[in-house]
Amino acid sequence: MFGFPELAAGHADAVAKAERVANPGCYATGAIAIVRPLVDAGLLPPDFPIALPSVSGYSGGGRTMIEAYEKGEAPLFETYALGLKHKHIPEIMKYTGLTRRPVFIPSVGNFKQGMLVQLPLHLDDLPDRPSAAHLHDALAAHYAKSNTPEQFVKVLPPTADGKIDALALNDTNQLEIRVFPNEDHRHAVVIARLDNLGKGASGAAVQNLKLMLGI
């Protein structure tokens, strides 16, 4: 069983009843959180070409990367996995319902934890030419049906200053989704923010364990 309780209506109950649960990858959590609801709502066709530029704190990169950053031997910002074969891509496709492989572009910044996963869209290229408000409403409706009582996933308005801090949810199990619009040019970017060590890792694991143990 895939351990993203908010994936769809009834999924938290399925996690609670499962004997084995696989914890999602950190990047995959953010990507699935923003893509799956739009596919389910019919706003994003499964074969639509998308890109997912993303950034994580260095703690998501394993021992070698962590040691390099903590020794001051790593760059301030680095895009990696440019062979476009990142291990999270099959997971993203399986649990979003995508049938066309997304272009996933991960990066790492010189901060320990925090994550942003982005989905930029040309709205007029989508079949129904939705507005950014339609995307927001579809995301909100999805999580109104699938959210757990703790409401760890929140669909929020865009920030007033048009900026978003990757570190703001550190040390929490929260995941926030926002749609930033430019209706003049019919562009939008959907952004998931989470702690790669929280909802992207150990926070999700504890959430799943609590469901399975009935705590």
N, CA and C atoms as a LAMMPS dump frame, in Angstrom:
ITEM: TIMESTEP
0
ITEM: NUMBER OF ATOMS
645
ITEM: BOX BOUNDS ff ff ff
-5.0000000000000000e+02 5.0000000000000000e+02
-5.0000000000000000e+02 5.0000000000000000e+02
-5.0000000000000000e+02 5.0000000000000000e+02
ITEM: ATOMS id mol type element x y z
1 1 1 N 0.846 -1.187 0
2 1 2 C 0 0 0
3 1 3 C 0.887 1.244 0
4 2 1 N 0.526 2.209 -0.829
5 2 2 C 1.286 3.45 -0.949
6 2 3 C 0.917 4.387 0.187
7 3 1 N 1.913 4.836 0.926
8 3 2 C 1.68 5.57 2.155
9 3 3 C 1.499 7.061 2.023
10 4 1 N 0.618 7.481 1.117
11 4 2 C 0.218 8.888 1.062
12 4 3 C -1.277 8.908 1.384
13 5 1 N -1.647 9.049 2.669
14 5 2 C -3.039 8.881 3.07
15 5 3 C -4.015 9.802 2.347
16 6 1 N -3.551 10.976 1.922
17 6 2 C -4.443 11.949 1.269
18 6 3 C -4.539 11.745 -0.241
19 7 1 N -4.012 10.647 -0.749
20 7 2 C -3.954 10.416 -2.191
21 7 3 C -5.321 10.516 -2.848
22 8 1 N -6.321 9.907 -2.255
23 8 2 C -7.666 9.881 -2.817
24 8 3 C -8.638 9.561 -1.69
25 9 1 N -9.914 9.772 -1.945
26 9 2 C -10.931 9.466 -0.936
27 9 3 C -10.852 7.984 -0.566
28 10 1 N -10.822 7.707 0.727
29 10 2 C -10.768 6.339 1.212
30 10 3 C -9.378 5.764 1.341
31 11 1 N -8.363 6.492 0.877
32 11 2 C -7.013 5.925 0.9
33 11 3 C -6.456 5.833 2.32
34 12 1 N -6.792 6.76 3.182
35 12 2 C -6.319 6.687 4.568
36 12 3 C -6.84 5.428 5.249
37 13 1 N -8.092 5.059 4.954
38 13 2 C -8.644 3.826 5.523
39 13 3 C -7.901 2.607 4.997
40 14 1 N -7.526 2.661 3.719
41 14 2 C -6.779 1.542 3.137
42 14 3 C -5.397 1.416 3.784
43 15 1 N -4.754 2.556 4.059
44 15 2 C -3.471 2.53 4.76
45 15 3 C -3.648 1.922 6.143
46 16 1 N -4.707 2.324 6.837
47 16 2 C -4.942 1.839 8.19
48 16 3 C -5.126 0.322 8.228
49 17 1 N -5.673 -0.255 7.171
50 17 2 C -5.958 -1.692 7.144
51 17 3 C -4.829 -2.515 6.534
52 18 1 N -3.838 -1.848 5.973
53 18 2 C -2.779 -2.565 5.262
54 18 3 C -1.804 -3.232 6.222
55 19 1 N -1.245 -4.361 5.785
56 19 2 C -0.207 -5.026 6.558
57 19 3 C 1.169 -4.429 6.262
58 20 1 N 1.35 -3.955 5.042
59 20 2 C 2.612 -3.336 4.654
60 20 3 C 2.318 -2.028 3.932
61 21 1 N 3.081 -1.003 4.271
62 21 2 C 2.896 0.32 3.664
63 21 3 C 4.255 0.833 3.213
64 22 1 N 4.324 1.303 1.964
65 22 2 C 5.553 1.885 1.416
66 22 3 C 5.5 3.398 1.586
67 23 1 N 6.497 3.948 2.244
68 23 2 C 6.548 5.398 2.433
69 23 3 C 6.938 6.075 1.121
70 24 1 N 6.234 7.136 0.716
71 24 2 C 6.558 7.814 -0.543
72 24 3 C 7.921 8.495 -0.503
73 25 1 N 8.498 8.714 -1.666
74 25 2 C 9.681 9.545 -1.786
75 25 3 C 9.329 11.002 -1.555
76 26 1 N 10.318 11.809 -1.168
77 26 2 C 10.053 13.208 -0.828
78 26 3 C 9.597 14.013 -2.043
79 27 1 N 10.377 13.971 -3.132
80 27 2 C 9.957 14.68 -4.337
81 27 3 C 8.645 14.127 -4.864
82 28 1 N 8.506 12.806 -4.795
83 28 2 C 7.288 12.173 -5.302
84 28 3 C 6.062 12.661 -4.532
85 29 1 N 6.209 12.865 -3.233
86 29 2 C 5.089 13.353 -2.436
87 29 3 C 4.59 14.696 -2.972
88 30 1 N 5.512 15.632 -3.191
89 30 2 C 5.108 16.941 -3.707
90 30 3 C 4.505 16.856 -5.096
91 31 1 N 5.124 16.056 -5.96
92 31 2 C 4.63 15.944 -7.335
93 31 3 C 3.254 15.304 -7.388
94 32 1 N 3.08 14.211 -6.665
95 32 2 C 1.789 13.523 -6.653
96 32 3 C 0.713 14.413 -6.058
97 33 1 N 1.077 15.165 -5.027
98 33 2 C 0.103 16.035 -4.357
99 33 3 C -0.489 17.074 -5.295
100 34 1 N 0.306 17.58 -6.251
101 34 2 C -0.217 18.617 -7.145
102 34 3 C -0.758 18.059 -8.466
103 35 1 N -0.24 16.926 -8.912
104 35 2 C -0.641 16.411 -10.224
105 35 3 C -1.875 15.515 -10.136
106 36 1 N -1.91 14.616 -9.159
107 36 2 C -3.01 13.645 -9.08
108 36 3 C -4.399 14.303 -9.061
109 37 1 N -4.63 15.348 -8.248
110 37 2 C -5.962 15.952 -8.247
111 37 3 C -6.357 16.548 -9.599
112 38 1 N -5.395 17.091 -10.327
113 38 2 C -5.711 17.701 -11.622
114 38 3 C -6.003 16.637 -12.674
115 39 1 N -5.32 15.496 -12.585
116 39 2 C -5.631 14.375 -13.475
117 39 3 C -7.007 13.814 -13.137
118 40 1 N -7.277 13.607 -11.858
119 40 2 C -8.571 13.066 -11.443
120 40 3 C -9.721 13.979 -11.844
121 41 1 N -9.484 15.298 -11.821
122 41 2 C -10.534 16.261 -12.173
123 41 3 C -10.716 16.413 -13.676
124 42 1 N -9.831 15.809 -14.47
125 42 2 C -9.925 15.918 -15.922
126 42 3 C -9.346 17.197 -16.484
127 43 1 N -8.688 17.987 -15.655
128 43 2 C -8.103 19.237 -16.132
129 43 3 C -6.738 19.021 -16.771
130 44 1 N -6.039 17.969 -16.349
131 44 2 C -4.709 17.647 -16.857
132 44 3 C -4.764 16.245 -17.464
133 45 1 N -4.733 16.124 -18.8
134 45 2 C -4.801 14.796 -19.407
135 45 3 C -3.602 13.945 -18.987
136 46 1 N -3.783 12.647 -18.808
137 46 2 C -2.674 11.777 -18.396
138 46 3 C -1.492 11.797 -19.354
139 47 1 N -1.743 12.093 -20.637
140 47 2 C -0.644 12.11 -21.613
141 47 3 C -0.139 13.521 -21.897
142 48 1 N -0.484 14.479 -21.042
143 48 2 C -0.069 15.862 -21.26
144 48 3 C 1.417 16.003 -20.924
145 49 1 N 2.19 16.713 -21.748
146 49 2 C 3.609 16.897 -21.441
147 49 3 C 3.79 17.927 -20.325
148 50 1 N 4.427 17.52 -19.236
149 50 2 C 4.654 18.434 -18.125
150 50 3 C 6.113 18.379 -17.683
151 51 1 N 6.541 19.441 -17.02
152 51 2 C 7.843 19.496 -16.368
153 51 3 C 7.618 19.769 -14.889
154 52 1 N 8.53 19.25 -14.075
155 52 2 C 8.434 19.401 -12.626
156 52 3 C 9.774 19.904 -12.067
157 53 1 N 10.104 21.18 -12.265
158 53 2 C 11.313 21.722 -11.644
159 53 3 C 11.136 21.777 -10.127
160 54 1 N 12.151 21.344 -9.392
161 54 2 C 12.012 21.188 -7.946
162 54 3 C 13.325 21.506 -7.251
163 55 1 N 13.222 21.806 -5.958
164 55 2 C 14.43 22.051 -5.167
165 55 3 C 14.235 21.475 -3.778
166 56 1 N 15.311 20.911 -3.231
167 56 2 C 15.285 20.313 -1.903
168 56 3 C 16.486 20.791 -1.101
169 57 1 N 16.362 20.713 0.209
170 57 2 C 17.521 20.864 1.064
171 57 3 C 18.464 19.69 0.898
172 58 1 N 19.711 19.89 1.283
173 58 2 C 20.733 18.871 0.999
174 58 3 C 20.542 17.586 1.792
175 59 1 N 19.722 17.597 2.839
176 59 2 C 19.5 16.39 3.628
177 59 3 C 18.797 15.295 2.829
178 60 1 N 18.205 15.655 1.705
179 60 2 C 17.546 14.654 0.876
180 60 3 C 18.481 13.938 -0.068
181 61 1 N 19.762 14.3 -0.073
182 61 2 C 20.679 13.782 -1.075
183 61 3 C 21.555 12.634 -0.628
184 62 1 N 21.341 12.129 0.578
185 62 2 C 22.145 11.015 1.04
186 62 3 C 23.439 11.45 1.702
187 63 1 N 24.16 10.475 2.23
188 63 2 C 25.321 10.749 3.077
189 63 3 C 26.393 11.571 2.365
190 64 1 N 26.712 11.213 1.122
191 64 2 C 27.794 11.91 0.419
192 64 3 C 27.476 13.385 0.239
193 65 1 N 26.234 13.677 -0.183
194 65 2 C 25.84 15.074 -0.381
195 65 3 C 25.794 15.823 0.942
196 66 1 N 25.258 15.198 1.967
197 66 2 C 25.177 15.849 3.272
198 66 3 C 26.572 16.218 3.765
199 67 1 N 27.496 15.278 3.663
200 67 2 C 28.858 15.543 4.132
201 67 3 C 29.523 16.658 3.328
202 68 1 N 29.284 16.686 2.024
203 68 2 C 29.886 17.729 1.194
204 68 3 C 29.369 19.107 1.575
205 69 1 N 28.06 19.223 1.812
206 69 2 C 27.506 20.524 2.188
207 69 3 C 27.961 20.934 3.583
208 70 1 N 27.995 19.991 4.507
209 70 2 C 28.354 20.355 5.869
210 70 3 C 29.847 20.656 6.019
211 71 1 N 30.658 20.198 5.064
212 71 2 C 32.08 20.546 5.043
213 71 3 C 32.35 21.822 4.247
214 72 1 N 31.302 22.403 3.649
215 72 2 C 31.477 23.597 2.83
216 72 3 C 32.107 23.323 1.486
217 73 1 N 32.009 22.088 1.005
218 73 2 C 32.644 21.705 -0.254
219 73 3 C 31.665 21.656 -1.427
220 74 1 N 30.415 21.955 -1.186
221 74 2 C 29.399 21.861 -2.233
222 74 3 C 28.982 23.263 -2.693
223 75 1 N 28.432 23.381 -3.899
224 75 2 C 27.987 24.695 -4.384
225 75 3 C 26.748 25.168 -3.64
226 76 1 N 26.471 26.462 -3.738
227 76 2 C 25.295 27.015 -3.069
228 76 3 C 24.001 26.475 -3.667
229 77 1 N 24.027 26.181 -4.95
230 77 2 C 22.834 25.665 -5.633
231 77 3 C 23.307 24.772 -6.765
232 78 1 N 22.629 23.65 -6.93
233 78 2 C 23.078 22.694 -7.937
234 78 3 C 21.879 21.936 -8.5
235 79 1 N 21.759 21.914 -9.817
236 79 2 C 20.785 21.053 -10.475
237 79 3 C 21.473 19.734 -10.805
238 80 1 N 20.771 18.632 -10.57
239 80 2 C 21.415 17.337 -10.743
240 80 3 C 20.459 16.361 -11.436
241 81 1 N 20.908 15.104 -11.6
242 81 2 C 20.131 14.061 -12.284
243 81 3 C 19.713 14.522 -13.682
244 82 1 N 20.642 15.179 -14.385
245 82 2 C 20.312 15.734 -15.692
246 82 3 C 20.353 14.692 -16.808
247 83 1 N 20.557 13.45 -16.458
248 83 2 C 20.282 12.365 -17.399
249 83 3 C 18.791 12.108 -17.525
250 84 1 N 17.991 12.812 -16.685
251 84 2 C 16.525 12.749 -16.712
252 84 3 C 16.014 11.33 -16.488
253 85 1 N 16.691 10.643 -15.55
254 85 2 C 16.301 9.274 -15.197
255 85 3 C 16.149 9.131 -13.677
256 86 1 N 15.71 10.173 -13.022
257 86 2 C 15.649 10.148 -11.558
258 86 3 C 14.751 9.007 -11.07
259 87 1 N 15.151 8.413 -9.953
260 87 2 C 14.454 7.23 -9.444
261 87 3 C 13.009 7.487 -9.033
262 88 1 N 12.628 8.747 -8.795
263 88 2 C 11.252 9.036 -8.395
264 88 3 C 10.276 9.075 -9.576
265 89 1 N 10.749 9.105 -10.804
266 89 2 C 9.845 9.269 -11.946
267 89 3 C 8.838 8.126 -12.054
268 90 1 N 9.23 6.851 -11.976
269 90 2 C 8.21 5.789 -12.042
270 90 3 C 7.164 5.893 -10.937
271 91 1 N 7.593 6.266 -9.739
272 91 2 C 6.659 6.439 -8.626
273 91 3 C 5.679 7.567 -8.908
274 92 1 N 6.189 8.674 -9.437
275 92 2 C 5.325 9.805 -9.777
276 92 3 C 4.29 9.388 -10.817
277 93 1 N 4.731 8.687 -11.847
278 93 2 C 3.8 8.274 -12.896
279 93 3 C 2.735 7.313 -12.356
280 94 1 N 3.142 6.352 -11.557
281 94 2 C 2.208 5.341 -11.059
282 94 3 C 1.09 5.946 -10.223
283 95 1 N 1.434 6.909 -9.378
284 95 2 C 0.437 7.4 -8.42
285 95 3 C -0.204 8.726 -8.808
286 96 1 N 0.217 9.316 -9.919
287 96 2 C -0.523 10.459 -10.477
288 96 3 C -1.491 10.021 -11.554
289 97 1 N -1.221 8.88 -12.186
290 97 2 C -2.006 8.455 -13.336
291 97 3 C -1.453 8.954 -14.653
292 98 1 N -0.292 9.61 -14.639
293 98 2 C 0.314 10.074 -15.883
294 98 3 C 0.726 8.887 -16.751
295 99 1 N 0.491 9.022 -18.045
296 99 2 C 0.951 8 -18.99
297 99 3 C 2.14 8.49 -19.81
298 100 1 N 2.376 9.799 -19.825
299 100 2 C 3.561 10.358 -20.482
300 100 3 C 4.568 10.743 -19.419
301 101 1 N 5.8 10.366 -19.644
302 101 2 C 6.864 10.606 -18.677
303 101 3 C 7.083 12.106 -18.483
304 102 1 N 7.009 12.619 -17.253
305 102 2 C 7.275 14.037 -17.028
306 102 3 C 8.773 14.323 -17.08
307 103 1 N 9.116 15.564 -17.39
308 103 2 C 10.502 16.007 -17.288
309 103 3 C 10.694 16.493 -15.858
310 104 1 N 11.384 15.691 -15.072
311 104 2 C 11.601 15.997 -13.659
312 104 3 C 13.01 16.533 -13.47
313 105 1 N 13.116 17.749 -12.906
314 105 2 C 14.39 18.467 -12.823
315 105 3 C 14.661 18.818 -11.365
316 106 1 N 15.349 17.945 -10.628
317 106 2 C 15.625 18.229 -9.223
318 106 3 C 16.855 19.115 -9.034
319 107 1 N 16.814 19.898 -7.976
320 107 2 C 17.943 20.742 -7.593
321 107 3 C 18.121 20.654 -6.089
322 108 1 N 19.302 21.052 -5.64
323 108 2 C 19.574 21.085 -4.202
324 108 3 C 20.168 22.44 -3.852
325 109 1 N 19.704 22.988 -2.735
326 109 2 C 20.215 24.267 -2.265
327 109 3 C 21.032 24.097 -1
328 110 1 N 21.758 25.122 -0.645
329 110 2 C 22.628 25.07 0.534
330 110 3 C 21.818 25.378 1.797
331 111 1 N 20.832 24.535 2.051
332 111 2 C 20.066 24.563 3.287
333 111 3 C 19.714 23.116 3.624
334 112 1 N 19.552 22.824 4.9
335 112 2 C 19.466 21.428 5.318
336 112 3 C 18.181 20.751 4.87
337 113 1 N 17.046 21.405 5.076
338 113 2 C 15.774 20.755 4.767
339 113 3 C 14.769 21.788 4.285
340 114 1 N 13.759 21.287 3.587
341 114 2 C 12.762 22.126 2.943
342 114 3 C 12.68 21.749 1.476
343 115 1 N 11.514 21.919 0.881
344 115 2 C 11.33 21.461 -0.493
345 115 3 C 10.218 22.244 -1.192
346 116 1 N 10.441 22.51 -2.488
347 116 2 C 9.411 23.044 -3.385
348 116 3 C 9.364 22.165 -4.627
349 117 1 N 8.159 21.755 -5.01
350 117 2 C 7.938 21.032 -6.266
351 117 3 C 6.972 21.87 -7.098
352 118 1 N 7.352 22.168 -8.343
353 118 2 C 6.602 23.11 -9.168
354 118 3 C 6.065 22.453 -10.44
355 119 1 N 4.872 22.871 -10.823
356 119 2 C 4.235 22.432 -12.066
357 119 3 C 3.84 23.661 -12.872
358 120 1 N 4.696 24.128 -13.801
359 120 2 C 4.327 25.275 -14.636
360 120 3 C 3.409 24.837 -15.778
361 121 1 N 2.425 25.679 -16.09
362 121 2 C 1.431 25.311 -17.099
363 121 3 C 1.102 26.491 -18.014
364 122 1 N 0.959 26.202 -19.319
365 122 2 C 0.336 27.113 -20.271
366 122 3 C -1.15 26.76 -20.288
367 123 1 N -1.975 27.594 -19.689
368 123 2 C -3.375 27.236 -19.49
369 123 3 C -4.125 27.009 -20.793
370 124 1 N -3.786 27.763 -21.825
371 124 2 C -4.5 27.602 -23.092
372 124 3 C -4.141 26.316 -23.822
373 125 1 N -3.078 25.634 -23.382
374 125 2 C -2.727 24.351 -23.984
375 125 3 C -3.477 23.185 -23.343
376 126 1 N -4.108 23.426 -22.215
377 126 2 C -4.919 22.386 -21.585
378 126 3 C -6.258 22.284 -22.315
379 127 1 N -6.833 21.102 -22.4
380 127 2 C -8.021 20.895 -23.245
381 127 3 C -9.179 21.84 -22.959
382 128 1 N -9.486 22.075 -21.692
383 128 2 C -10.631 22.918 -21.357
384 128 3 C -10.249 24.372 -21.108
385 129 1 N -8.974 24.715 -21.351
386 129 2 C -8.476 26.074 -21.151
387 129 3 C -8.937 26.64 -19.795
388 130 1 N -8.621 25.948 -18.72
389 130 2 C -9.098 26.387 -17.396
390 130 3 C -8.392 27.655 -16.94
391 131 1 N -9.001 28.322 -15.983
392 131 2 C -8.333 29.428 -15.31
393 131 3 C -7.514 28.871 -14.153
394 132 1 N -6.635 29.701 -13.61
395 132 2 C -5.897 29.294 -12.416
396 132 3 C -6.857 29.016 -11.263
397 133 1 N -7.97 29.753 -11.22
398 133 2 C -8.968 29.519 -10.17
399 133 3 C -9.58 28.128 -10.291
400 134 1 N -9.774 27.662 -11.523
401 134 2 C -10.286 26.298 -11.712
402 134 3 C -9.304 25.266 -11.145
403 135 1 N -8.017 25.49 -11.366
404 135 2 C -7.012 24.569 -10.814
405 135 3 C -7.077 24.57 -9.288
406 136 1 N -7.12 25.761 -8.702
407 136 2 C -7.212 25.872 -7.241
408 136 3 C -8.443 25.137 -6.718
409 137 1 N -9.578 25.351 -7.369
410 137 2 C -10.826 24.739 -6.902
411 137 3 C -10.78 23.218 -7.013
412 138 1 N -10.155 22.703 -8.072
413 138 2 C -10.041 21.252 -8.232
414 138 3 C -9.16 20.653 -7.145
415 139 1 N -8.063 21.324 -6.847
416 139 2 C -7.181 20.863 -5.773
417 139 3 C -7.902 20.897 -4.431
418 140 1 N -8.604 21.994 -4.157
419 140 2 C -9.316 22.122 -2.886
420 140 3 C -10.408 21.062 -2.762
421 141 1 N -11.134 20.805 -3.851
422 141 2 C -12.201 19.808 -3.81
423 141 3 C -11.639 18.404 -3.576
424 142 1 N -10.51 18.116 -4.191
425 142 2 C -9.872 16.803 -4.021
426 142 3 C -9.532 16.555 -2.554
427 143 1 N -8.876 17.531 -1.914
428 143 2 C -8.437 17.324 -0.54
429 143 3 C -9.562 17.5 0.47
430 144 1 N -10.649 18.158 0.071
431 144 2 C -11.829 18.182 0.933
432 144 3 C -12.392 16.773 1.106
433 145 1 N -12.211 15.934 0.091
434 145 2 C -12.711 14.55 0.137
435 145 3 C -11.706 13.578 0.738
436 146 1 N -10.399 13.851 0.559
437 146 2 C -9.395 12.846 0.914
438 146 3 C -8.581 13.175 2.158
439 147 1 N -8.683 14.394 2.669
440 147 2 C -7.81 14.803 3.77
441 147 3 C -8.107 14.02 5.044
442 148 1 N -7.096 13.818 5.846
443 148 2 C -7.266 13.21 7.158
444 148 3 C -7.71 14.286 8.147
445 149 1 N -8.209 13.9 9.319
446 149 2 C -8.689 14.913 10.276
447 149 3 C -7.646 15.955 10.662
448 150 1 N -6.356 15.579 10.599
449 150 2 C -5.306 16.533 10.967
450 150 3 C -5.107 17.622 9.922
451 151 1 N -5.664 17.426 8.725
452 151 2 C -5.545 18.429 7.649
453 151 3 C -4.088 18.769 7.372
454 152 1 N -3.266 17.733 7.189
455 152 2 C -1.856 17.97 6.903
456 152 3 C -1.647 18.614 5.533
457 153 1 N -2.561 18.388 4.597
458 153 2 C -2.453 18.981 3.259
459 153 3 C -3.411 20.16 3.181
460 154 1 N -2.869 21.317 2.809
461 154 2 C -3.69 22.534 2.717
462 154 3 C -3.543 23.149 1.337
463 155 1 N -4.662 23.563 0.756
464 155 2 C -4.674 24.294 -0.515
465 155 3 C -4.949 25.753 -0.172
466 156 1 N -3.973 26.603 -0.433
467 156 2 C -4.017 27.985 0.022
468 156 3 C -3.939 28.962 -1.144
469 157 1 N -4.35 30.215 -0.938
470 157 2 C -4.198 31.231 -1.981
471 157 3 C -2.718 31.526 -2.228
472 158 1 N -2.397 32.13 -3.364
473 158 2 C -1.003 32.53 -3.597
474 158 3 C -0.56 33.566 -2.572
475 159 1 N 0.721 33.586 -2.291
476 159 2 C 1.244 34.566 -1.349
477 159 3 C 1.088 35.972 -1.915
478 160 1 N 0.903 36.942 -1.032
479 160 2 C 0.657 38.316 -1.467
480 160 3 C 1.848 38.912 -2.197
481 161 1 N 3.06 38.504 -1.808
482 161 2 C 4.249 39.093 -2.426
483 161 3 C 4.795 38.286 -3.597
484 162 1 N 4.095 37.21 -3.971
485 162 2 C 4.557 36.411 -5.097
486 162 3 C 5.859 35.685 -4.827
487 163 1 N 6.152 35.408 -3.56
488 163 2 C 7.357 34.68 -3.181
489 163 3 C 6.96 33.485 -2.327
490 164 1 N 7.842 32.485 -2.259
491 164 2 C 7.561 31.336 -1.401
492 164 3 C 8.872 30.799 -0.843
493 165 1 N 8.913 30.654 0.465
494 165 2 C 10.104 30.235 1.199
495 165 3 C 10.103 28.712 1.319
496 166 1 N 11.121 28.059 0.79
497 166 2 C 11.181 26.597 0.807
498 166 3 C 11.312 26.037 2.214
499 167 1 N 11.749 26.849 3.181
500 167 2 C 12.047 26.345 4.518
501 167 3 C 10.907 26.542 5.516
502 168 1 N 9.805 27.152 5.092
503 168 2 C 8.794 27.604 6.045
504 168 3 C 8.064 26.483 6.775
505 169 1 N 8.046 25.267 6.222
506 169 2 C 7.332 24.157 6.863
507 169 3 C 8.277 23.162 7.527
508 170 1 N 9.525 23.565 7.699
509 170 2 C 10.487 22.648 8.308
510 170 3 C 10.043 22.205 9.698
511 171 1 N 10.322 20.933 10.004
512 171 2 C 9.992 20.311 11.289
513 171 3 C 8.487 20.171 11.498
514 172 1 N 7.742 20.074 10.39
515 172 2 C 6.305 19.803 10.461
516 172 3 C 5.967 18.688 9.48
517 173 1 N 4.744 18.174 9.594
518 173 2 C 4.227 17.198 8.624
519 173 3 C 3.252 17.872 7.666
520 174 1 N 3.351 19.175 7.538
521 174 2 C 2.439 19.928 6.676
522 174 3 C 2.897 19.898 5.22
523 175 1 N 1.937 20.002 4.333
524 175 2 C 2.19 20.177 2.904
525 175 3 C 1.214 21.236 2.408
526 176 1 N 1.747 22.286 1.804
527 176 2 C 0.91 23.381 1.295
528 176 3 C 0.976 23.431 -0.226
529 177 1 N -0.183 23.687 -0.826
530 177 2 C -0.288 23.784 -2.285
531 177 3 C -0.863 25.15 -2.632
532 178 1 N -0.229 25.819 -3.571
533 178 2 C -0.71 27.114 -4.058
534 178 3 C -0.654 27.16 -5.571
535 179 1 N -1.577 27.892 -6.156
536 179 2 C -1.571 28.147 -7.599
537 179 3 C -1.264 29.625 -7.796
538 180 1 N -0.151 29.907 -8.451
539 180 2 C 0.232 31.292 -8.752
540 180 3 C -0.159 31.59 -10.194
541 181 1 N -1.041 32.577 -10.434
542 181 2 C -1.574 32.816 -11.77
543 181 3 C -0.978 34.033 -12.468
544 182 1 N -1.027 34.015 -13.781
545 182 2 C -0.88 35.207 -14.614
546 182 3 C -1.898 35.058 -15.736
547 183 1 N -3.103 35.539 -15.475
548 183 2 C -4.183 35.361 -16.445
549 183 3 C -3.981 36.217 -17.696
550 184 1 N -3.219 37.315 -17.585
551 184 2 C -2.947 38.128 -18.771
552 184 3 C -2.239 37.309 -19.846
553 185 1 N -1.323 36.467 -19.417
554 185 2 C -0.577 35.639 -20.36
555 185 3 C -1.009 34.175 -20.309
556 186 1 N -2.043 33.896 -19.504
557 186 2 C -2.629 32.546 -19.394
558 186 3 C -1.575 31.525 -18.963
559 187 1 N -0.804 31.918 -17.96
560 187 2 C 0.166 31.039 -17.343
561 187 3 C -0.246 30.775 -15.895
562 188 1 N 0.207 29.643 -15.365
563 188 2 C 0.051 29.36 -13.937
564 188 3 C 1.171 28.42 -13.524
565 189 1 N 1.53 28.48 -12.251
566 189 2 C 2.449 27.498 -11.688
567 189 3 C 1.848 27.002 -10.382
568 190 1 N 1.731 25.689 -10.282
569 190 2 C 1.235 25.047 -9.064
570 190 3 C 2.464 24.614 -8.261
571 191 1 N 2.491 24.989 -6.983
572 191 2 C 3.675 24.711 -6.161
573 191 3 C 3.271 23.988 -4.886
574 192 1 N 3.963 22.878 -4.623
575 192 2 C 3.839 22.187 -3.342
576 192 3 C 5.04 22.53 -2.48
577 193 1 N 4.78 22.864 -1.235
578 193 2 C 5.849 23.14 -0.274
579 193 3 C 5.73 22.147 0.874
580 194 1 N 6.86 21.553 1.25
581 194 2 C 6.887 20.589 2.342
582 194 3 C 8.294 20.498 2.898
583 195 1 N 8.414 19.83 4.039
584 195 2 C 9.717 19.501 4.595
585 195 3 C 10.101 18.135 4.042
586 196 1 N 11.213 18.055 3.325
587 196 2 C 11.606 16.764 2.756
588 196 3 C 11.901 15.721 3.832
589 197 1 N 12.171 16.152 5.069
590 197 2 C 12.347 15.218 6.176
591 197 3 C 11.064 15.024 6.989
592 198 1 N 10.024 15.811 6.67
593 198 2 C 8.75 15.71 7.375
594 198 3 C 7.744 14.934 6.55
595 199 1 N 6.82 15.652 5.91
596 199 2 C 5.828 14.988 5.052
597 199 3 C 6.514 14.219 3.924
598 200 1 N 7.755 14.594 3.608
599 200 2 C 8.492 13.883 2.581
600 200 3 C 9.256 12.676 3.074
601 201 1 N 9.199 12.381 4.388
602 201 2 C 9.994 11.247 4.899
603 201 3 C 9.448 10.786 6.248
604 202 1 N 10.12 11.159 7.34
605 202 2 C 9.787 10.589 8.646
606 202 3 C 8.416 11.032 9.147
607 203 1 N 8.015 12.266 8.825
608 203 2 C 6.68 12.708 9.231
609 203 3 C 5.6 11.846 8.625
610 204 1 N 5.748 11.548 7.336
611 204 2 C 4.779 10.675 6.668
612 204 3 C 4.819 9.274 7.261
613 205 1 N 6.02 8.784 7.598
614 205 2 C 6.136 7.448 8.18
615 205 3 C 5.391 7.369 9.512
616 206 1 N 5.554 8.384 10.356
617 206 2 C 4.851 8.403 11.641
618 206 3 C 3.34 8.501 11.415
619 207 1 N 2.916 9.336 10.458
620 207 2 C 1.49 9.443 10.139
621 207 3 C 0.923 8.086 9.733
622 208 1 N 1.65 7.373 8.879
623 208 2 C 1.174 6.06 8.434
624 208 3 C 1.152 5.05 9.579
625 209 1 N 2.193 5.064 10.422
626 209 2 C 2.22 4.151 11.563
627 209 3 C 1.053 4.405 12.51
628 210 1 N 0.736 5.663 12.743
629 210 2 C -0.381 5.986 13.629
630 210 3 C -1.704 5.472 13.058
631 211 1 N -1.873 5.589 11.733
632 211 2 C -3.078 5.057 11.11
633 211 3 C -3.138 3.547 11.251
634 212 1 N -2.02 2.879 11.001
635 212 2 C -1.987 1.423 11.052
636 212 3 C -2.201 0.896 12.481
637 213 1 N -1.734 1.641 13.478
638 213 2 C -1.88 1.229 14.886
639 213 3 C -3.171 1.747 15.524
640 214 1 N -3.911 2.558 14.776
641 214 2 C -5.147 3.1 15.31
642 214 3 C -4.956 4.102 16.423
643 215 1 N -3.835 4.828 16.375
644 215 2 C -3.524 5.814 17.408
645 215 3 C -4.095 7.176 17.012
